[in-house]
Structures are given as C-alpha cells and as structure tokens.
Amino acid sequence: MFGMITNSLFSQTENRPCQTLNSETKGDLTYEERRYEGGNYASVTISGKPFDEGSGEGALKLLKYVGGSNEQGIQMGMTSPVSMTVHPGEGNSLQPKVEVQIRIPSKFQDNIPKPTDESITIKHQDDFTVYSTQFAGYAKEVNWVEHAGKLQGALGEAVSYHRDFYICAGYDPPMKPIGRKNEVWFLKKEE
C-alpha cells in the first residue's frame, strides 16, 4: 500500500504518446480527434458492481500493481490517463461491468513485471484513434454519461465510431482536489 501511495504521489507521470489530428467546436462543446500509439497495458475487469464502485476497485488494483505489487517488487511509476471501457445501459446509466486499464510505462514495455494479482492481465493494444472531449472535477457515473451524450450529439450520425462502448479517461490521482482532468473517448472505426 505504501508503494502505491508513494508511486502515485511522488513519481513522474508519463502521458500516453499521442498526436492531435483535429480540433473542432460545435456549440459549447470542443472535441479533438487523436491518434494514440499502441503498447502494452495492465487491465482488470470488474463485474456486478455499479460503475463508481467497480471503476474505483479496478483503478486501486492497477495502482497497487504499478506501485510494486508485482513479482519483481518494482515501483514502475505512473502513466496517465487511467482508462475505463464502459457499455451504455438503460436510460442514463452504465452496465455493471468496467474494464480498467493503465499503460505500462515506456521503460517496462519490453520487460513487463508480472502482476501478483491474478485478476490483472497484460494486453497489447495497437495504435488507435479517438474522438475526445474534456471536463473537470471529480467524475461520477452521471458525469461520464452526460459528457458522452454531449460528444455523441456533436459528432452526429455521419462520423464512424464504436457506439456499443466508450472510454472514460481519468488523468489525476484521487488525492488531487482541484484542476482535475477527465475525458470521454469514442473509439474511431478504422477503415
């Protein structure tokens, strides 16, 4: 636990490598199209719990992993953002299943420490493109759903992206009280 806290508070945070391809404003919503570099990710899926509870549980598991709860006992440092893949549910809610991911820091991409928590898997993800919008504050399920709806409205029907899921991206540790950054990502369908 101490390793996780020191790692998230005192380590340098590495951002996922990406390139902004386009930025557009429609009404009061600004969104970007970004291309992210592929890489290896630590991933955990939490099912049967409300989004806020499941995402918190998954993020904690991953923070412990990069904080030293791995077979080598290595504090790897933090990467940002922590991403949560969600599936829309009935009305203004999300289904009770969330996949939480964190990109393995660059210096460990080729020699990944093995997780001690068996619920954590290591996955490779190829390059991908997202449509992204940003908002501030401590994000709860209602905020993610609201901003996903706004992004969906701004993109309209002509843009090709996966509509059966989206990604909630949180950039800040839970201890950061102000200036928090969150994004909703829609994964672009590749031609």
TAWO-V936399 format. One record per residue. N is the residue number from 1. PSI is psi in whole degrees, -180 to 180 (999 if undefined). OMEGA is omega in whole degrees, 0 to 359 (999 if undefined). D_LAST is the distance of its C-alpha to the last C-alpha in whole Angstrom. Layout:
n->N psi->PSI omega->OMEGA d_last->D_LAST
n->N psi->PSI omega->OMEGA d_last->D_LAST
This chain:
n->1 psi->-43 omega->180 d_last->44
n->2 psi->-41 omega->179 d_last->46
n->3 psi->-41 omega->180 d_last->43
n->4 psi->-43 omega->182 d_last->40
n->5 psi->-48 omega->179 d_last->42
n->6 psi->-42 omega->181 d_last->43
n->7 psi->-45 omega->184 d_last->39
n->8 psi->-27 omega->182 d_last->38
n->9 psi->-38 omega->190 d_last->41
n->10 psi->-8 omega->179 d_last->42
n->11 psi->158 omega->176 d_last->39
n->12 psi->131 omega->180 d_last->36
n->13 psi->129 omega->179 d_last->33
n->14 psi->128 omega->178 d_last->30
n->15 psi->147 omega->175 d_last->27
n->16 psi->133 omega->178 d_last->23
n->17 psi->126 omega->179 d_last->22
n->18 psi->167 omega->178 d_last->20
n->19 psi->129 omega->176 d_last->19
n->20 psi->123 omega->182 d_last->19
n->21 psi->-33 omega->185 d_last->16
n->22 psi->150 omega->175 d_last->18
n->23 psi->137 omega->184 d_last->21
n->24 psi->149 omega->176 d_last->22
n->25 psi->129 omega->175 d_last->25
n->26 psi->115 omega->184 d_last->25
n->27 psi->-127 omega->180 d_last->28
n->28 psi->11 omega->182 d_last->30
n->29 psi->126 omega->173 d_last->26
n->30 psi->135 omega->177 d_last->25
n->31 psi->160 omega->180 d_last->21
n->32 psi->154 omega->168 d_last->19
n->33 psi->123 omega->183 d_last->15
n->34 psi->147 omega->176 d_last->16
n->35 psi->121 omega->180 d_last->14
n->36 psi->141 omega->178 d_last->16
n->37 psi->141 omega->178 d_last->17
n->38 psi->175 omega->179 d_last->17
n->39 psi->-173 omega->179 d_last->21
n->40 psi->142 omega->184 d_last->23
n->41 psi->145 omega->168 d_last->24
n->42 psi->136 omega->187 d_last->27
n->43 psi->143 omega->174 d_last->26
n->44 psi->139 omega->178 d_last->29
n->45 psi->130 omega->178 d_last->28
n->46 psi->125 omega->181 d_last->31
n->47 psi->157 omega->173 d_last->31
n->48 psi->12 omega->179 d_last->34
n->49 psi->152 omega->175 d_last->35
n->50 psi->153 omega->185 d_last->34
n->51 psi->-50 omega->185 d_last->31
n->52 psi->-41 omega->179 d_last->34
n->53 psi->-47 omega->182 d_last->36
n->54 psi->-41 omega->180 d_last->33
n->55 psi->-38 omega->178 d_last->31
n->56 psi->-42 omega->179 d_last->34
n->57 psi->-44 omega->180 d_last->35
n->58 psi->-44 omega->179 d_last->32
n->59 psi->-41 omega->179 d_last->32
n->60 psi->-43 omega->178 d_last->36
n->61 psi->-45 omega->182 d_last->35
n->62 psi->-36 omega->177 d_last->32
n->63 psi->-38 omega->176 d_last->35
n->64 psi->-42 omega->180 d_last->38
n->65 psi->-53 omega->181 d_last->35
n->66 psi->-18 omega->178 d_last->35
n->67 psi->1 omega->175 d_last->38
n->68 psi->-5 omega->177 d_last->40
n->69 psi->67 omega->177 d_last->39
n->70 psi->165 omega->186 d_last->38
n->71 psi->-29 omega->179 d_last->40
n->72 psi->-11 omega->181 d_last->41
n->73 psi->27 omega->185 d_last->42
n->74 psi->130 omega->169 d_last->40
n->75 psi->111 omega->188 d_last->39
n->76 psi->-19 omega->188 d_last->36
n->77 psi->170 omega->184 d_last->35
n->78 psi->149 omega->167 d_last->33
n->79 psi->158 omega->183 d_last->29
n->80 psi->141 omega->3 d_last->28
n->81 psi->169 omega->164 d_last->26
n->82 psi->129 omega->183 d_last->27
n->83 psi->145 omega->181 d_last->24
n->84 psi->115 omega->179 d_last->24
n->85 psi->125 omega->185 d_last->22
n->86 psi->161 omega->178 d_last->23
n->87 psi->127 omega->179 d_last->23
n->88 psi->142 omega->178 d_last->24
n->89 psi->-156 omega->179 d_last->27
n->90 psi->138 omega->177 d_last->30
n->91 psi->-135 omega->182 d_last->31
n->92 psi->57 omega->180 d_last->30
n->93 psi->174 omega->177 d_last->30
n->94 psi->151 omega->177 d_last->28
n->95 psi->151 omega->183 d_last->28
n->96 psi->54 omega->177 d_last->31
n->97 psi->129 omega->181 d_last->28
n->98 psi->136 omega->173 d_last->27
n->99 psi->118 omega->181 d_last->25
n->100 psi->133 omega->182 d_last->26
n->101 psi->150 omega->171 d_last->25
n->102 psi->136 omega->180 d_last->26
n->103 psi->135 omega->176 d_last->25
n->104 psi->132 omega->179 d_last->27
n->105 psi->148 omega->186 d_last->29
n->106 psi->-43 omega->184 d_last->28
n->107 psi->-8 omega->178 d_last->32
n->108 psi->4 omega->182 d_last->31
n->109 psi->-35 omega->182 d_last->28
n->110 psi->-13 omega->181 d_last->29
n->111 psi->77 omega->190 d_last->32
n->112 psi->123 omega->175 d_last->31
n->113 psi->137 omega->182 d_last->35
n->114 psi->130 omega->179 d_last->35
n->115 psi->144 omega->173 d_last->35
n->116 psi->-23 omega->176 d_last->38
n->117 psi->115 omega->185 d_last->37
n->118 psi->-14 omega->178 d_last->35
n->119 psi->-12 omega->179 d_last->33
n->120 psi->129 omega->176 d_last->31
n->121 psi->156 omega->176 d_last->28
n->122 psi->127 omega->182 d_last->27
n->123 psi->148 omega->172 d_last->23
n->124 psi->137 omega->178 d_last->20
n->125 psi->129 omega->177 d_last->17
n->126 psi->172 omega->175 d_last->14
n->127 psi->147 omega->179 d_last->13
n->128 psi->158 omega->180 d_last->12
n->129 psi->139 omega->180 d_last->11
n->130 psi->157 omega->164 d_last->14
n->131 psi->127 omega->191 d_last->15
n->132 psi->140 omega->171 d_last->19
n->133 psi->149 omega->188 d_last->22
n->134 psi->149 omega->172 d_last->26
n->135 psi->163 omega->186 d_last->29
n->136 psi->170 omega->173 d_last->32
n->137 psi->178 omega->173 d_last->35
n->138 psi->116 omega->186 d_last->35
n->139 psi->132 omega->174 d_last->32
n->140 psi->173 omega->182 d_last->33
n->141 psi->-45 omega->183 d_last->31
n->142 psi->-36 omega->180 d_last->32
n->143 psi->-43 omega->179 d_last->31
n->144 psi->-45 omega->181 d_last->27
n->145 psi->-43 omega->180 d_last->27
n->146 psi->-48 omega->184 d_last->28
n->147 psi->-30 omega->173 d_last->26
n->148 psi->-41 omega->178 d_last->23
n->149 psi->-41 omega->178 d_last->24
n->150 psi->-43 omega->180 d_last->25
n->151 psi->-42 omega->178 d_last->21
n->152 psi->-44 omega->179 d_last->20
n->153 psi->-40 omega->180 d_last->22
n->154 psi->-37 omega->182 d_last->21
n->155 psi->-32 omega->181 d_last->18
n->156 psi->-165 omega->184 d_last->18
n->157 psi->-18 omega->186 d_last->16
n->158 psi->-25 omega->182 d_last->14
n->159 psi->137 omega->183 d_last->12
n->160 psi->110 omega->177 d_last->9
n->161 psi->163 omega->179 d_last->11
n->162 psi->125 omega->184 d_last->12
n->163 psi->-6 omega->182 d_last->16
n->164 psi->-5 omega->176 d_last->18
n->165 psi->164 omega->170 d_last->18
n->166 psi->174 omega->186 d_last->19
n->167 psi->132 omega->174 d_last->20
n->168 psi->122 omega->184 d_last->24
n->169 psi->119 omega->178 d_last->24
n->170 psi->129 omega->187 d_last->28
n->171 psi->-13 omega->190 d_last->29
n->172 psi->151 omega->175 d_last->33
n->173 psi->155 omega->183 d_last->36
n->174 psi->-21 omega->182 d_last->37
n->175 psi->-6 omega->181 d_last->41
n->176 psi->112 omega->187 d_last->39
n->177 psi->-29 omega->183 d_last->41
n->178 psi->162 omega->178 d_last->40
n->179 psi->29 omega->183 d_last->37
n->180 psi->145 omega->182 d_last->34
n->181 psi->127 omega->177 d_last->30
n->182 psi->151 omega->177 d_last->28
n->183 psi->148 omega->169 d_last->24
n->184 psi->132 omega->179 d_last->22
n->185 psi->132 omega->168 d_last->18
n->186 psi->125 omega->182 d_last->15
n->187 psi->120 omega->181 d_last->12
n->188 psi->138 omega->174 d_last->9
n->189 psi->124 omega->180 d_last->6
n->190 psi->137 omega->181 d_last->4
n->191 psi->999 omega->999 d_last->0
